[in-house]
Amino acid sequence: MEKIQNSGMADQSAGDIKSGDFIQSFLFDDAHIERDEQGVRSRLKMTRSTEGWIGIPHGGIGMGILLELALHMGADGLHPVNQYPFNVEYRLGGASLRVGDAVEAAVFRREGGLSGRILREGEDKPYMHSNIQYGKEGSYIKEQFQASLPVRYEDIENRLLPLPYYRNCFVCGVEREEPGLRRRFYFVDGEVSEKIVVSLAGFDEEDKQSFNRFQRNEIFHPLPILALLDEALGFAAFMVSASGGVTVRIDYTFYRDIRVGERILFFGRGGKLRGKTSSRIMCWASGGAAVVRDDGTLEPVVSASGQWLGMPALTLQMREALIPAELNRRAFELAGS
């Protein structure tokens, strides 16, 4: 069995070793990545740096781990960076996961692509499944996402109401000791029939110390895109349901490289709602990422759609822990109305 200490981006072979690789160090710390005839795997610990909900690893971290492992299959000709579009679907809902848990993450070859899983130590049911297909779109295609976008960023620029955030969340945490994305989320005011949540990257010099760190060779790793869209769509689901929830399924299609220096808008649009009680709410959301061109028009670069399960305990956590209080209060007033 071959052990890989560090690798480069997808356009390098899986055998290449790059010391000091920030993304791999962030995701795996000092854990080995092992490769055999079946695929690649790693045994690692979900440290506090992975936190999303309080005490719970952010789903986007697990998603990023599996796509990073998929890059190590590149020696066999599967280079996501050269095979756009590529689609990855994640399903969650097996074993629960807590910060501090030990897991095994693995990616295997299957007909037409790759499959992956994250299994908590001592459990039989995976915390997360993934299916990766190259050269294919998912169920929510680029044309659908394009049709839902404003024509230009300026159409919504002055209608963005700031939403609350956490202290240590990988995506929106403002007091993290570990690296994080430090993103803010905004509700698009004035929409009568839709609940739209957006976030931005590449608009602020401070992004160099946060979002922009998660790149190789000036190309963003999928990790920050996956995590930010998971949260943007999840926040949009909250705005429809007024319920905190966990991701049950989410599907992404990447259409091209996204480069450092590009201005990116992330969209989440709340969809249908099913369920009559707070403990049985299911909500759908869709959206994606679009690059703002020089003329202000928007180019879709990632489309996404998913499903969230409402949980009363997470709704309570949002009420008690999101800051600042005045933004939290307004978010709940807007949600579900």
Helices and strands as residue ranges (DSSP letters): E 2-4, H 22-28, E 33-35, E 39-45, G 48-50, H 59-71, G 74-76, G 80-82, E 86-92, E 102-110, E 113-120, E 128-134, H 142-148, G 153-155, G 157-159, E 160-162, E 185-188, E 196-201, G 205-209, G 211-213, E 215-216, E 219-220, H 222-241, E 245-254, E 264-274, E 282-292, E 298-310, H 312-321, H 325-334
